[in-house]
Amino acid sequence: MPWLRATVCLNIGWMVGGHARLCGGPILLDDEVLIQGHARISGDVVIEHQVEITDDALIEALNGEAIHLRGRKLINGAGHITRTPLAGFLSP
């Protein structure tokens, strides 16, 4: 699977298609997850319960961080989800 360069746990009801890329890990896909188009997912990411990621969307968890997407969602277009340390954002 050339699109898969990750430690991935794939449970029931998931589909990855198109030119989507999964990198890094661990990545967990569970319960009606659809990833397609040129979407990219990297790092420690959990995606579950009717989440659709399409087009050029990017989900990126940096080292030491985790992202959990849950519940009915559509992430598409040029959507970019990342987790940034809040403490650094609030510093003077």
Secondary structure as UniProt FT lines:
FT   TURN            2..3
FT   STRAND          4..10
FT   STRAND          14..16
FT   TURN            18..19
FT   STRAND          21..30
FT   STRAND          33..35
FT   TURN            37..38
FT   STRAND          40..42
FT   STRAND          44..48
FT   STRAND          51..53
FT   TURN            55..56
FT   STRAND          58..60
FT   TURN            63..64
FT   STRAND          66..70
FT   STRAND          73..75
FT   TURN            77..78
FT   STRAND          80..82
FT   HELIX           86..90
//
